[in-house]
Amino acid sequence: MTDQTDADRDNTQSGWRTIRKVSPYLWPKDQAWVKWRVTAALFMLLLSKIISVLTPFFYKGAVDTMAPGAGPETGVFMLIAGAVGLTVAYGVARLMTIGFAQLRDAVFAPVGQRALRRLALETFQHMHALSLRYHITRKTGGLSRIIERGVKGVDFLLRFLLFSIGPLVLELLMIAGILFFVFDVWYLAIVAVTIAIYIWFTFKVTEWRVKIRKEMNDQDTDANQKAIDSLLNFETVKYFNAEAREAGRYDNAMRQYEAAALKTAYSLAFLNFGQSFLITAGLVGVMVLAAIGVQAGDLTVGDFVMVNAYMIQITMPLNFLGTVYREIRQSLIDMAQMFDLLEQPPEVKDIKNAPALKVEGGEVRFENVDFRYEAERGILHGFDLTVKAGQTVAIVGPSGSGKSTIGRLLFRFYDVNKGALLIDGQDVREISQTSLHDKIGIVPQDTVLFNDTIGYNILYGRSDASIEEMIDAARAAKIHDFIVSLPDGYETTVGERGLKLSGGEKQRVGIARTLLKNPPILLLDEATSALDTETERDIQDSLRLMGQGRTVITIAHRLSTIVDSDVIVVLEQGHIVEQGTHEVLLARDGRYAHMWQRQQAGDEDEVAA
């Protein structure tokens, strides 16, 4: 019982936290037009409810006018005119109720859409501000669903919390007052008891259904994540003939979703029947009282009709109470998950008023750097390396030695645990990340392209570049002739992650993109290790031209690609064990020489084969 109470308390606190976070979007300090629209919408809402509550009086008047004994001395014409006039007034009142409600929605719509856009943008920007560690551990499919449901939840919460729950309470209070003053306290008592039991029943069942709905959402997220993960790895699925296996995983996730969805459907049927039973019982009770009053001569037929109209008027919003309450609760849960994302602190943050990086030569210096991804797993230990301006330094070593970590630290995806990383004497922790990323270019092992045109992917290096500059970069990367041979040229769509292009073609697009960026510091992260030997040799020429006049750090697997480097650094378990030129390291007959001999023997076997 205590655990349940604590859980309810946590849910309530989370709900209030979410409402507090949404309220600034509803009433922003610096946006007068938003406040004006919210005020106007609330005023129209009030008018709509007042007219709605008064409408049954016209109905009652029309019925009483036509009832037997309504005053024949006034003449048939006046009776008909009165009934017609009151009926027209009743129709106008109903039309005004609907009209003001629709006008309210139209006035408020820009406020809701603004809030949606602002929150979606903030969430999107925040996700890009989070660290690489966070994105490695999160599942993209599940993350996209959380953001999607959270943004939709904002729209629902703003609309229904403001225009459903509040108006419902106001309408019930006004109708309760009319029943008390116009009729009798017993009418009010029956209606009050009915509404109280109805609300209690609705909230209890809905709370139960929210848990079922959460389970359904979890299964939906899991199924979506499996689907996206499988489709993103389409080629791998094909390589291992795993279509049936992937379909089985997806179907298993959907089977669990189906079970949760059925529970939701069954519980909804129970909720709807229970609500109908309570409302019907209350309606019958009030109508019996009114019928007794009419028979006793205390009430007119019009009063009987008016009571019925008020009960129906109460019934309509109450019928949606369970749905609205459930959706509001679900929206609060969805939005809480999204706000949890927004509250996730970036691991790497700029210092206040961080200056921009100023690159004069492009010297990169690692000073006694220690780094670990996890407390128990050290990667770099006392790492000291200076890459002079305009120098090409290659880093080699076995897998797990820390080669790729150096590139991640250079881009400041992570901060060093000890020591410092300096560019032209400036600690990367003390300059803005955007200026750091602007001065470094990279050609990774696997160039990932956006599912857009080749031109768009090249211009991603510098979006303000001209078409001529884009073509020059493509020529320098030796990809221009291939592009113009395609039917759509630079407008050719490359497909998801560039699947329509070969590995070599993707690498050349990546090189053109980086050439267009024209950075003073260049990182080649095993840029050709995934390519065949012939393609690698062609691209090496492009990379060699690309490195001229720049500081280049090459992380290499194939030693034949880095023999011309000014300095070759050999890493093992996060320590530098050797460094020097290719000739010096071969003459030393150490770790590098043994690696070279093994790779040369492998190349000879390949040639012989």
N, C-alpha and C positions, 0 to 999 in steps of 0.2 A: 504493500500500500504506500509505504514511504517512497519507494523508487518511482511509482507511478505519479505521486504528487510532485516529486522533484522533476520528473520529466515534463509534467504539465506546466510547472513553474518556469522551467527552461524554455518551453515553447512559447509561453506568454511573454517572457522577457525578450525572446528573439523576435516575436511579433511586434512588440512595441519598438524595439530597435529598428526594425525594418520600416515601420511607419514614420519614425523620426527621420530616417535617412531619405525617405521619399518626400516628406513635407516641403523641404526647400525647393523641390522642382515644381511644387504646386503653388508656392508663395515665395518666389525668389526676391531677394532684396533689391536687385538692380534691374528688374524687369517689370515696369509699371503696367505694361499692356497685359501681362499674364494675370496680375492682380485684378485688373479691370474686368477681364474675361471671366475669372473665377467668381467675382462678385456679381456680375451680370447673370451668370449661369445659376447661381444660388437664388437670386431674386426671381428669375423665371421659374425656378423649381418651386419656390414658395407660392407664387401666383397659381401655378398649375395645381398644387395640392389644395389650396383654398377653394378654387373653382370646382375641383373634383369632389370635395367634401360637401359643397353647397348644391351640387347637381341633383341629388335625389329629392331635394325640396321641390324642384320644378316638376319632377316625375310625380311626386305626391299630389301637387296642386292640380296637375292635368287629370289624374285619376279621380280625385275628389270632385272636380268640376263635372265629370261625366257620370259620377255615381248617382243612383236613384236617391231622390230627396235632397239634391244639392241646391235647391232653390229654384223651382219652376217659374216663380213669379218674374224672374229675370228674362224669361223667354228663351226659346230654343236657339235663336241666332246668337245670343250673348253666351249661352252655354258652349255652343260649338266654337265661337270665336275665342272664348277663354281657354278651352281645351287645346285648340289649335295653337294659340299664342304660347301657352305654357309648354306644349310639346316642341314647338320651334325653339323656345328658350332653352329647353332641355338639350336639344340637339346642338345648339350653338355652344352651350356650356361644355358639352362633351368634346366638341371640336376644338374649343379653346384649350381644354386640358391637354389634348394631344398636341395641339399646335405649340403651346408653350414648352411642352416636354421636348419636342423635336428641335425647337429653336434653342433650348438649353443645350442639347447635344451638339448642335452646330456651333454655338458660341464656345463651348468647352473643347471641341475637337482639336484646335491648334495647340491648346495647353497640353493635352494628353500626348499628341504626336511629338511636341517639342521635348517633353520629358522622356519619351521613348528614345528619341534620337540621341539626346544628351547622355542618357544612361548607357545606351548601346555603344556610343563612341568612347565614353570613359572606360567601360569594361574592355573594349578592344584595345585601347591605348595601354591600359594597365597590363593586359596579358602580354603585350610586347615589351613592357618594362620589367617583367619578372625575369628571373635568372634562367639560364640554360638548365640548371639543375632541376628547377620546377617543371620545365617543359619535358625533360627527359622522363620524369617520374609520372607525369599525368598522361591520361589517355585522351587523344584528340577528339575521338567520337563522343565520349562522355562529356568532355569539356564543352563542345559545341552545343550539346543538348541542354546543359546547365545554363549557358548564356541565353540560348533561344527561349527556354521556358521562363527564365528570370525576366527577360525584356517583355515577354507577353504578359507576365504577371503584373508588371507595373501598370500597363494599360487597363487590365481588369480591375486592379485595386483602386486606381484613381477613379475609374468610372463607377464601380459598384459600391465602394465604400462611401463615396460622396453622394451618389445619386440613387442608391437603393436602401441601404441600412438606415441612414439618417432620415430620408423622406418617409420610409415605412414607419419609423417611430413617431414622426410628426403627424402622419395621417392617422395612426392608431389613437394618438392622444386627442386629436380633434374629434374623431368619431366617438370616442369614449365620452367626451364632454357632451356631445349632442344626445347620445343615448341617456345620459344621466339627467340632463336638464329638460329635454323634450319628452322623454318617456318615463323611465322609472329606474330606480337603483338596481332592481333585479336584472334588467336587461344588461346593465353595465357589469353586474356580478358574473352573469353567465359568459359574457364575452371575455371578461378579464380572466376568468378561470380557464376558459377554452384556449385563449392565447398563451397563458402561462404554461399550461400542460403541453400545448403544441410546440412552443419554443423549447421547453425542456426536452421533449422527445426528439425534436429535430436536431438539437445540438448534441445530445448524447449519441444518437445514431450516426450523425455526421462525423463526430470525433472518431468513432469506430471505423467509419468509411474512409477517413483521411489516412489512417494507418494502412488500410488496404490499398488506397490510391498511391501512397508512398512506395509500397512494395511493388505495385504495378509500374510506377515511374522508374524504380531501380532496375526492374527487368527490361523495361523499354530502353533505358540508357545502356545497359549491358548488351542487348541485342544490336542496338545501333552502333556501339563501339566495335563489336565483332564484325558487323557488315562493312564498316568503313575500313577497319584494319585489313580485312581480307581483300577489299577492292584496291586499296593502296598497294598491296603486295600481290597484285594480279599475276605478275610474271613468276614469282616464287611459287604461287599456287600451281601454276601450269607446269613449272619445272618438276615438281614432286607429285604431279598427277593427283592433287589433293582436293579437287573440286567437291567430291563426295564428302570428304572429311570436313571441309569448311561449311558445306550445306548442313551437315549433321550438327556442328557446333552452333550454327545460326538457328537451326530448327529447335535445338534443345533450349536455347535462350528464349525463343518465341513460344515454346511450350510452357515455360514457366510464366511468361507474360500472359499467355492465354488463361492459365489457371487463376492468376491474380485478377485479370479482366473479368472473368466469370464471377468471382467473388464480388467484384464491384457491381456487376449487373444485378446479381441476386439481392445484394444489400440495398440497391436503389429501389428495387421492386418493393421490398419490405418498408422502406422509408416512405415511398409514395402512398402505399396502402394505409399505413399508420396515420399519415397526415390527413388523408381523405376521411378516415374514420373519425378523427378528432374534430375536424372542421364540420363534417356533416352532423355530428352530435351537437355541436354548439349551434349550428344553423337551425336544426330542428327544435332545440330548446327555446331559442329566441322567437322563432316563428310560432310555436305553440303559445307562448305568452301573448304575442301580438294577436293571434287568432282568438284567444280568450277575451282580450281587450275589445276586439271588434264585436264579438258576440254580446259582450256586456254593454256595448254602446259607449265605452270610454275612448275608443279609437275609431278612426275612419278607415275605410278600405285603402285610402291613400297612405295612411300611417303604416298599414300592414305591408304595402308595396315598398314604402321607404325603408322600413326595417330590413326587408329582404334585399333591397338594393345596397344598403350599408354592409350587410353580411357578405354579399357577393364582392363588394368593394374591398372588404378585409381579406376575403379568401384569395383573391387574385395575387396580391403581393406575397401573402403568406405561403402560397404554393411554391413560390420561387425562393423562399427563405432558405430552405435546405440547400438548394443548388448554389445560391449566392454565398451562403455561409461556408459551404464546402470549398467553393472556388476561391473565396477570400483566404481561407485557411491554407489551401494549396498554393495560392499565389504568394502568401507570406513565406511558405516553406521554400518555394522556388526562388523567390527574391532573396531569402536569407542565404541560400547557397551561392547566389550571384554576389551578394554583398560580402560573403566570406572570401570570395575570390578577390574582390576589390580591397579587402582588408589584409590580404596576403602581402606582407612587406617584400619589396624587391631585395634580393640578397646583395646586389651591387647597386649602390646609389651614388649620385654625384654629391660632392660637398656643396654647401650653400654658395651661390654665386661662383661656381666653378668656371675658371677661364678656359678659353679655347686652346687647343694644342697648336703650338707654333713649330713647324718643321722647317729647319734651315738646311740641315744636311741629311738627317734621317738616321742618326746613330741610335741603335737599340742596345740597351745594356741591362742584363740580369745581374743583380747584386745579391749574392748569398741567399738565393730564393729557396724557401721551403714551401711545398704545397701538398695538400692531401684532400681528396674528395670526401673521405670519411675519416673519422678520428683514428680508426685502427688501420687505415690503409694509406701509407705515405707514398707519394708519387715522385716528387723532386726533393732532393736533399742537398742543401748548400750549393745550389746551382749558380755558377758564375760564368757569364758569357757576354762578350762585347762584340756586336756587329757594327763595324765602322760604316760611316756614311758612304753609300755607293758600293759597298762590299757585298759579295754573294757568299753566304754561309750555308752549308748543308748540314743537316742533322740526321744521323742514321742510328740504327740500333734495333734490337729485337722488339717484338710486340710487347707492350706493357712497360717499356722503358721510360715513357714520358714524353715521346716526340709530339704527339697531337696535343698534349696538355700545354705545351709551349705556345702553340697557336691560339688556344683558347685564352690563355693568360694575356697574350699580346692584344687580343680584341677586348680584353677585360670582361669576358663572360664570367670569370671568377676573379676574386682578389687573392693575392698571395697571402699565405699564412705568416710568412716571415721574410724579411729582406725587402727588396724593391725592384720594380721594373720601370726603367727610365727610357724616355725617347727624347733625344737632344737635351738630356739633363732634367727633363720634366717627369715627375712621378705620375704615372697614368691614373693613380687614385685621386690626384689633385686637379685633373683637367676634366672637361665635360666629355661624356661618352660619345655624344654625337660628333664632336670634332675629332675624337680618336678614330672612330669608325670611318670618318670621311677621309682620313689620311692613309688608311691601310686598305690594300686590295688583296683579294684572295682568289686563287684557282684551286678548288678542293678536288679530292679524289673523284667524287661523283658530283658533277654539276647538276643541281636541281633547278629545273626551269618551271616557270608559271604556265598554267594551261591557257596560254594566250599566243600571240603571234611571235615570230622570230624577232621582228623589229621591236616589239614591246620588251622582250627579254634582253636584247642588247641595250636598249635605251634605259633599262633598269639601272645600268651603271651610272648614268647621269641623265635624269629625265628632261633637263632643259637643253640637251644637246640638239644640234640641227641634224637634218637628214643626211647632209653631206658628211658631218662628223661621224655619224653612225656607220655610213658606208665605208669611210676611211678606216674605222676600227675593224670592220668586217674584213676589209682587204688585208690589213696587217695580220689578222688572225687566220688568213687564208681560207675564209669561209664564204666570201662574197660570190665567187663563181658558182659554188654549189647552190647558194640561195637564189640567185637569179635564174638558175636552171629549173627551179620549181615553178609550177603553174601560177601560184599566187605570190611568188617572190618573198619579199619581207613580210607580207601579210599572211604567210602560211602559219596555221595553228600547229603548235608542237605537241599538243595532247597533255594528259595528266603527267606531271613531273617530267615532261619532255620525252615520253615513250615513243613518239613517232620518229625521233631522230636516233641515229646510232650513237654509241659511246663517244667516238671521235668527233662527230658532229656536235654533240652536246658540249664537249670540252672546248671546241673552237668557239661556239657561241659564248661560253663562259669566259674565254680569253678575250673575245671582242668586248664583252660587257665590262671586264676589268680594265682593258685598254682605254675604253671610253671614259671610265672613272678617272684614269690618269693619276694614280696615287703615288706618293714619293716612297712608300714602303710597300713591299710586295711579299705575300706569303704564298708559297706553292706547297700545298699540303698533299703530298703523294699524288700530284696532279696527273700523272700518267700511269700509275701502277695498275689501273683497271683496264688498260688498253693493250691491244696486241702490239708486238714489237715494231711492225712497219708503221702503224698509226702513231705509236709513241715517238718514233724518230722524226716523223713529219711535224708533230706538235712540239717536240723539243726545240726545233728551229724557231717556231713562233715564240716559245717561252724565253729562248735565249735573247731574241730581239726585244722582247717585252721587258726583260730585266735591265737593259742598258740604261744607265743614268739613274738607277733606283737602288735602294737598299733591299736586298732579296734574302729572305730566309726560306730555304728549301727543306722540307721534310720528305725524305726519300726512302724508298724501299729498294728500288733497283739502283745499284751503285754506278752502273754505266751512265746514268743520267746526270751524275754530279761530279764527274772527274775534273771538270773545268772550274769548279768552285774555288774561291780564294781560300776558304777554310772549310775543312770537314770536321765535324764534331761527332764523336762516337759516344752514345749514351747507353748505360746499362743500369737498370734499377734506380733511375733518377740521378745517377752520378755521371760526370764526364770522365771517361776512362782514357780517351785519346783525343787529340785534335792536331790538325796540320793540313798541309796540302795532300793531294792524292799520292804524289811521288814520295813525299816524306813518310806518310803512313805505311805505304807499301814497303819502303826500305826498313821501317821499324819492325816489320814482321810480327805485328801484334794482332789485336782483335780485328781491326779493319782489314788487314791483309788476309786473314783467314776467311772473313766474310766475302772478300773479293774473289778469292780462289774458289770458294764453293759456288758462287754465282757464275763465274766464268765456266766452270765445269758444267754447270746446268745449261748454260747457253750453248756450249759445244755439243752437248747431248741433243739439244733441241735442233741445232743445225744438221747434225748427222741424221736425226730422225726425218 
